[in-house]
Amino acid sequence: MSSKNFSYMKTIDLIAAIFLFVGGINWGLVALFDFNLVTWLFGGMNILTRAVYCLVAISAIYDALMWKSIQRRWECRGFFGKAEGAAA
């Protein structure tokens, strides 16, 4: 993979992580305080609110399907400091 494609994919990883963060914070606020940050920012269930919810869902699906690729791209290590897929 070229460094340009590698950088592009890392950017997509970061965008997905940001949307997952926003979604997680929003659900936490809904559970704890019955306050929906997304509808507060963008109004009721309109096209912008739906777009944010769709982007959060797409980000979750992307992260679930691309988990191993993301770990390799970011050189994540396993619990014991070894690569997740490395043999003992």
Secondary structure as the mmCIF struct_conf table of DSSP 4:
data_model
#
loop_
_struct_conf.conf_type_id
_struct_conf.id
_struct_conf.beg_label_comp_id
_struct_conf.beg_label_asym_id
_struct_conf.beg_label_seq_id
_struct_conf.end_label_comp_id
_struct_conf.end_label_asym_id
_struct_conf.end_label_seq_id
HELX_RH_AL_P HELX_RH_AL_P1 SER A 3 PHE A 33
BEND BEND1 ASP A 34 ASP A 34
HELX_RH_AL_P HELX_RH_AL_P2 LEU A 37 PHE A 42
BEND BEND2 GLY A 44 MET A 45
HELX_RH_AL_P HELX_RH_AL_P3 ILE A 47 LEU A 65
BEND BEND3 MET A 66 MET A 66
HELX_RH_AL_P HELX_RH_AL_P4 TRP A 67 ARG A 73
TURN_TY1_P TURN_TY1_P1 TRP A 74 GLU A 75
TURN_TY1_P TURN_TY1_P2 PHE A 79 PHE A 80
BEND BEND4 GLY A 81 LYS A 82
TURN_TY1_P TURN_TY1_P3 GLU A 84 GLY A 85
#
